[in-house]
Amino acid sequence: MTSRRARKVSQDSAGQPDGQHNYDQKIRLNVTKRKELFIQQFEKEAQDRINEMEANLNKLLATVDRVFKIELMKMPQSLHTTLIKDLMNDGDTSVGEVTMALTCASPEIQKPLSRKPSKKALLSQKPTKKTLHNSKSTGSLRCATTVSAKRAQGRVVKMGDQALGLGKFRQTSRSVGDEMMATATIVTSHGETLFLSEDNKDDINVELLDDAAVHQMQKIKNLMDYLCNKVGI
């Protein structure tokens, strides 16, 4: 019995190294296959993700292109033919010229925002009629009234807007009895013209003043400061 057991143990010990080697080789093959499958799956998911990002980018570019074309259509025709170097050379253009150019280039603006006077103000502005009875002094009174009317018509206040570099003036006359009121015209980036004055300063919608309007107001303020310093106020 002892001899048979010794033979069996010797046979098992002799075949053990070959079996262990085959088992290790199978494990290595399984690990290699799993790595290859993982790499293939990762590459597939990465490619799908790249394709999705490219599709989203193409949609975004198409949307931006469409919005850009719409904004170009909203711009005045004069700005389409204006070169950037011309805008840089005309950096010292006065605020009045900028306002006039934007107003003329926006035909859809028909009437600026203004405040309508109340009925009481209209009634107070109407002149009162006086009748003169026939007397000996009627002739002298008529002469005096005609002379005073001519003098009143002769005295007018002239206002001029001086354009930088051009030296031309626009003159508007107002009678002495009319109230002198400071006004300003501001154009927003949407093409809306805002008529600002002391009469409607409390009714102005501040939300309409965008960056372009604030920039024009700053230029007007700098221009007024320059003129006040030049006059010596």
Backbone hydrogen bonds in HBPLUS format (Angstrom, degrees):
<---DONOR---> <-ACCEPTOR-->    atom                        ^
c    i                          cat <-CA-CA->   ^        H-A-AA   ^      H-
h    n   atom  resd res      DA  || num        DHA   H-A  angle D-A-AA Bond
n    s   type  num  typ     dist DA aas  dist angle  dist       angle   num
A0005-ARG N   A0001-MET O   3.16 MM   4  6.42 164.5  2.19 153.3 156.9     1
A0006-ALA N   A0002-THR O   3.15 MM   4  6.23 155.9  2.21 143.0 149.5     2
A0007-ARG N   A0003-SER O   3.11 MM   4  6.31 151.8  2.19 142.7 149.8     3
A0008-LYS N   A0004-ARG O   2.99 MM   4  6.28 157.0  2.04 149.3 155.3     4
A0009-VAL N   A0005-ARG O   3.02 MM   4  6.20 164.7  2.04 152.6 156.2     5
A0010-SER N   A0006-ALA O   3.04 MM   4  6.11 154.5  2.11 141.6 148.9     6
A0011-GLN N   A0007-ARG O   2.94 MM   4  6.19 149.8  2.03 144.5 152.6     7
A0012-ASP N   A0008-LYS O   2.95 MM   4  6.23 158.4  2.00 148.9 154.7     8
A0013-SER N   A0009-VAL O   2.95 MM   4  6.10 160.8  1.98 148.6 154.0     9
A0014-ALA N   A0010-SER O   3.04 MM   4  6.11 138.9  2.21 135.5 146.2    10
A0015-GLY N   A0011-GLN O   3.13 MM   4  6.40 144.5  2.26 144.7 152.3    11
A0020-GLN N   A0016-GLN O   3.12 MM   4  6.32 161.6  2.16 159.6 164.3    12
A0021-HIS N   A0017-PRO O   3.11 MM   4  6.23 155.6  2.17 146.9 153.1    13
A0022-ASN N   A0018-ASP O   3.11 MM   4  6.37 157.9  2.16 148.1 153.5    14
A0023-TYR N   A0019-GLY O   3.05 MM   4  6.25 154.9  2.11 145.8 152.7    15
A0024-ASP N   A0020-GLN O   3.02 MM   4  6.22 161.3  2.06 148.9 153.4    16
A0025-GLN N   A0021-HIS O   3.03 MM   4  6.20 153.4  2.10 144.4 152.0    17
A0026-LYS N   A0022-ASN O   3.02 MM   4  6.28 152.0  2.10 145.4 152.2    18
A0027-ILE N   A0023-TYR O   3.07 MM   4  6.37 156.4  2.13 147.8 154.0    19
A0028-ARG N   A0024-ASP O   3.03 MM   4  6.30 159.7  2.07 149.0 153.9    20
A0029-LEU N   A0025-GLN O   3.02 MM   4  6.27 156.9  2.07 146.2 152.3    21
A0030-ASN N   A0026-LYS O   2.97 MM   4  6.23 157.8  2.02 149.5 155.2    22
A0031-VAL N   A0027-ILE O   2.96 MM   4  6.21 160.9  2.00 152.2 157.3    23
A0032-THR N   A0028-ARG O   2.92 MM   4  6.10 158.0  1.97 148.4 154.7    24
A0033-LYS N   A0029-LEU O   2.94 MM   4  6.16 159.2  1.98 148.3 153.7    25
A0034-ARG N   A0030-ASN O   2.96 MM   4  6.19 157.4  2.01 147.9 154.0    26
A0035-LYS N   A0031-VAL O   2.96 MM   4  6.20 155.4  2.03 147.3 154.0    27
A0036-GLU N   A0032-THR O   2.97 MM   4  6.23 159.3  2.01 148.7 154.4    28
A0037-LEU N   A0033-LYS O   2.92 MM   4  6.17 160.2  1.96 150.4 155.7    29
A0038-PHE N   A0034-ARG O   2.88 MM   4  6.07 157.5  1.93 147.2 153.6    30
A0039-ILE N   A0035-LYS O   2.90 MM   4  6.11 160.2  1.94 151.5 156.6    31
A0040-GLN N   A0036-GLU O   2.93 MM   4  6.13 160.6  1.97 149.1 154.6    32
A0041-GLN N   A0037-LEU O   2.90 MM   4  6.10 160.6  1.94 148.6 153.9    33
A0042-PHE N   A0038-PHE O   2.90 MM   4  6.05 157.6  1.95 147.2 153.8    34
A0043-GLU N   A0039-ILE O   2.89 MM   4  6.08 161.8  1.92 150.9 155.6    35
A0044-LYS N   A0040-GLN O   2.97 MM   4  6.16 153.5  2.04 145.0 152.3    36
A0045-GLU N   A0041-GLN O   2.98 MM   4  6.23 164.9  2.01 151.4 154.7    37
A0046-ALA N   A0042-PHE O   2.90 MM   4  6.07 157.8  1.95 148.8 155.6    38
A0047-GLN N   A0043-GLU O   2.94 MM   4  6.09 156.8  2.00 144.9 150.9    39
A0048-ASP N   A0044-LYS O   2.96 MM   4  6.23 157.4  2.01 148.8 155.1    40
A0049-ARG N   A0045-GLU O   2.92 MM   4  6.13 154.3  1.99 145.7 152.9    41
A0050-ILE N   A0046-ALA O   2.92 MM   4  6.16 153.3  1.99 147.0 154.3    42
A0051-ASN N   A0047-GLN O   2.94 MM   4  6.18 160.1  1.98 149.2 154.4    43
A0052-GLU N   A0048-ASP O   2.99 MM   4  6.23 154.2  2.06 144.9 151.8    44
A0053-MET N   A0049-ARG O   2.97 MM   4  6.22 158.5  2.02 147.7 153.3    45
A0054-GLU N   A0050-ILE O   2.92 MM   4  6.15 155.5  1.98 150.0 156.8    46
A0055-ALA N   A0051-ASN O   3.00 MM   4  6.23 152.7  2.08 144.2 151.3    47
A0056-ASN N   A0052-GLU O   3.01 MM   4  6.30 159.3  2.05 149.5 154.7    48
A0057-LEU N   A0053-MET O   2.90 MM   4  6.08 153.3  1.97 145.2 153.0    49
A0058-ASN N   A0054-GLU O   2.94 MM   4  6.16 153.8  2.01 145.6 152.2    50
A0059-LYS N   A0055-ALA O   3.05 MM   4  6.33 154.6  2.12 146.1 152.7    51
A0060-LEU N   A0056-ASN O   2.95 MM   4  6.20 156.9  2.01 146.6 153.0    52
A0061-LEU N   A0057-LEU O   2.91 MM   4  6.13 159.7  1.95 150.1 155.3    53
A0062-ALA N   A0058-ASN O   2.97 MM   4  6.14 154.0  2.04 143.5 150.6    54
A0063-THR N   A0059-LYS O   2.96 MM   4  6.22 154.4  2.03 146.8 153.6    55
A0064-VAL N   A0060-LEU O   2.94 MM   4  6.19 162.6  1.97 151.6 156.1    56
A0065-ASP N   A0061-LEU O   2.92 MM   4  6.05 158.4  1.96 146.1 152.3    57
A0066-ARG N   A0062-ALA O   3.00 MM   4  6.17 155.0  2.06 144.1 150.5    58
A0067-VAL N   A0063-THR O   2.95 MM   4  6.20 162.2  1.98 152.6 157.1    59
A0068-PHE N   A0064-VAL O   2.90 MM   4  6.04 155.7  1.96 147.8 154.8    60
A0069-LYS N   A0065-ASP O   3.04 MM   4  6.26 154.1  2.11 144.7 151.0    61
A0070-ILE N   A0066-ARG O   3.07 MM   4  6.35 152.4  2.15 144.5 152.1    62
A0071-GLU N   A0067-VAL O   2.98 MM   4  6.25 157.8  2.03 149.7 155.2    63
A0072-LEU N   A0068-PHE O   2.96 MM   4  6.20 148.3  2.06 143.6 152.6    64
A0073-MET N   A0069-LYS O   3.02 MM   4  6.28 147.5  2.13 142.4 150.6    65
A0074-LYS N   A0070-ILE O   3.15 MM   4  6.47 138.4  2.33 140.4 151.3    66
A0075-MET N   A0072-LEU O   3.25 MM   3  5.27 138.2  2.44  96.0 107.1    67
A0079-LEU N   A0076-PRO O   3.21 MM   3  5.61 135.7  2.42 104.8 115.1    68
A0080-HIS N   A0077-GLN O   3.19 MM   3  5.27 136.1  2.39  97.6 109.3    69
A0082-THR N   A0079-LEU O   3.38 MM   3  4.97 157.0  2.44  92.2  98.8    70
A0087-LEU N   A0083-LEU O   3.24 MM   4  6.65 151.1  2.33 144.2 151.5    71
A0088-MET N   A0084-ILE O   2.98 MM   4  6.30 151.0  2.07 148.4 156.8    72
A0089-ASN N   A0085-LYS O   2.91 MM   4  6.07 148.5  2.01 141.4 149.7    73
A0090-ASP N   A0086-ASP O   3.03 MM   4  6.15 142.6  2.17 140.8 150.1    74
A0093-THR N   A0090-ASP O   3.38 MM   3  5.62 148.9  2.48 116.4 114.2    75
A0098-VAL N   A0094-SER O   3.21 MM   4  6.54 156.7  2.27 145.0 151.3    76
A0099-THR N   A0095-VAL O   2.95 MM   4  6.18 162.2  1.99 152.8 157.2    77
A0100-MET N   A0096-GLY O   2.93 MM   4  6.10 161.4  1.97 147.0 152.4    78
A0101-ALA N   A0097-GLU O   2.88 MM   4  5.99 158.7  1.92 147.6 153.4    79
A0102-LEU N   A0098-VAL O   3.01 MM   4  6.17 164.9  2.03 150.0 153.9    80
A0103-THR N   A0099-THR O   2.91 MM   4  6.02 153.4  1.99 145.6 153.7    81
A0104-CYS N   A0100-MET O   2.92 MM   4  6.05 159.4  1.96 147.7 152.9    82
A0105-ALA N   A0101-ALA O   2.94 MM   4  6.02 145.1  2.07 141.7 151.6    83
A0106-SER N   A0103-THR O   3.39 MM   3  5.36 159.6  2.43  98.8 104.6    84
A0109-ILE N   A0106-SER O   3.29 MM   3  5.92 165.6  2.31 116.3 120.4    85
A0122-LEU N   A0118-SER O   3.08 MM   4  6.43 153.4  2.16 146.0 153.4    86
A0123-LEU N   A0119-LYS O   2.90 MM   4  6.14 155.8  1.96 148.8 155.4    87
A0124-SER N   A0120-LYS O   2.88 MM   4  6.09 151.2  1.97 144.6 152.8    88
A0125-GLN N   A0121-ALA O   3.04 MM   4  6.18 136.3  2.24 138.8 149.4    89
A0126-LYS N   A0123-LEU O   3.36 MM   3  5.40 145.4  2.49  96.3 105.5    90
A0138-THR N   A0135-SER O   3.31 MM   3  5.29 164.5  2.34 102.1 105.8    91
A0141-LEU N   A0137-SER O   3.01 MM   4  6.22 156.6  2.06 149.7 156.7    92
A0142-ARG N   A0138-THR O   2.90 MM   4  6.11 158.1  1.95 151.2 156.7    93
A0143-CYS N   A0139-GLY O   3.07 MM   4  6.31 156.9  2.13 145.8 151.8    94
A0144-ALA N   A0140-SER O   2.92 MM   4  6.15 156.7  1.97 146.1 152.7    95
A0145-THR N   A0141-LEU O   2.87 MM   4  6.12 158.3  1.91 151.8 157.4    96
A0146-THR N   A0142-ARG O   3.00 MM   4  6.18 159.7  2.05 149.4 154.5    97
A0147-VAL N   A0143-CYS O   2.98 MM   4  6.16 159.5  2.02 148.5 154.2    98
A0148-SER N   A0144-ALA O   2.91 MM   4  6.11 163.4  1.94 149.3 154.1    99
A0149-ALA N   A0145-THR O   2.88 MM   4  5.99 150.6  1.97 142.9 151.3   100
A0150-LYS N   A0146-THR O   2.99 MM   4  6.19 156.7  2.05 145.3 151.1   101
A0151-ARG N   A0147-VAL O   2.98 MM   4  6.25 155.5  2.04 147.9 154.9   102
A0152-ALA N   A0148-SER O   2.89 MM   4  6.10 155.0  1.95 144.5 151.5   103
A0153-GLN N   A0149-ALA O   2.89 MM   4  6.12 152.6  1.97 146.8 154.3   104
A0154-GLY N   A0150-LYS O   2.90 MM   4  6.06 139.0  2.07 139.2 150.7   105
A0155-ARG N   A0151-ARG O   3.11 MM   4  6.34 132.8  2.34 142.2 152.7   106
A0157-VAL N   A0174-ARG O   3.03 MM  17  5.38 162.6  2.06 150.4 156.0   107
A0174-ARG N   A0157-VAL O   3.24 MM  17  5.38 140.3  2.41 132.3 143.7   108
A0159-MET N   A0172-THR O   3.23 MM  13  5.51 150.2  2.32 139.3 148.0   109
A0172-THR N   A0159-MET O   3.31 MM  13  5.51 141.0  2.47 134.4 145.4   110
A0166-LEU N   A0163-ALA O   3.29 MM   3  5.59 157.6  2.35 118.4 124.6   111
A0167-GLY N   A0163-ALA O   3.32 MM   4  6.01 163.6  2.35 164.5 159.9   112
A0178-ASP N   A0175-SER O   3.24 MM   3  5.54 144.0  2.38 103.3 112.5   113
A0184-ALA N   A0196-LEU O   2.75 MM  12  5.02 144.2  1.88 149.2 152.2   114
A0196-LEU N   A0184-ALA O   2.71 MM  12  5.02 163.2  1.74 166.8 167.0   115
A0186-ILE N   A0194-LEU O   2.88 MM   8  5.04 166.2  1.90 149.8 153.7   116
A0194-LEU N   A0186-ILE O   2.62 MM   8  5.04 174.3  1.62 164.3 166.3   117
A0188-THR N   A0192-GLU O   2.89 MM   4  5.35 162.3  1.92 153.6 157.5   118
A0191-GLY N   A0188-THR O   3.17 MM   3  5.47 162.3  2.21 112.0 114.3   119
A0203-ASP N   A0200-ASN O   3.19 MM   3  5.21 145.4  2.32  99.3 109.3   120
A0208-LEU N   A0205-ASN O   3.16 MM   3  5.84 157.5  2.21 116.2 122.0   121
A0209-LEU N   A0206-VAL O   3.09 MM   3  5.48 155.7  2.15 110.4 117.7   122
A0214-VAL N   A0210-ASP O   2.96 MM   4  6.22 161.6  1.99 155.2 160.7   123
A0215-HIS N   A0211-ASP O   2.92 MM   4  6.06 151.1  2.00 144.2 152.2   124
A0216-GLN N   A0212-ALA O   3.04 MM   4  6.33 154.2  2.11 145.4 151.6   125
A0217-MET N   A0213-ALA O   2.92 MM   4  6.20 156.3  1.98 148.4 155.2   126
A0218-GLN N   A0214-VAL O   2.93 MM   4  6.15 150.1  2.02 144.7 152.5   127
A0219-LYS N   A0215-HIS O   3.04 MM   4  6.33 151.4  2.13 143.6 151.1   128
A0220-ILE N   A0216-GLN O   2.89 MM   4  6.17 154.3  1.95 149.7 156.9   129
A0221-LYS N   A0217-MET O   2.91 MM   4  6.11 155.5  1.97 144.7 151.6   130
A0222-ASN N   A0218-GLN O   2.94 MM   4  6.20 159.0  1.99 146.6 152.0   131
A0223-LEU N   A0219-LYS O   2.93 MM   4  6.12 151.5  2.01 142.4 150.6   132
A0224-MET N   A0220-ILE O   2.88 MM   4  6.14 158.1  1.92 151.2 156.7   133
A0225-ASP N   A0221-LYS O   2.88 MM   4  6.13 160.4  1.92 151.7 157.2   134
A0226-TYR N   A0222-ASN O   2.95 MM   4  6.12 154.1  2.02 142.7 149.9   135
A0227-LEU N   A0223-LEU O   2.97 MM   4  6.24 160.8  2.01 149.8 154.6   136
A0228-CYS N   A0224-MET O   2.83 MM   4  6.00 159.2  1.87 151.0 157.2   137
A0229-ASN N   A0225-ASP O   2.94 MM   4  6.07 157.8  1.99 145.4 151.4   138
A0230-LYS N   A0226-TYR O   2.93 MM   4  6.10 144.9  2.05 140.1 150.5   139
A0231-VAL N   A0227-LEU O   2.85 MM   4  6.07 151.1  1.94 147.2 154.4   140
A0232-GLY N   A0228-CYS O   2.84 MM   4  5.91 141.2  1.99 138.6 150.0   141
A0233-ILE N   A0228-CYS O   2.88 MM   5  5.20 156.5  1.94 151.0 152.2   142
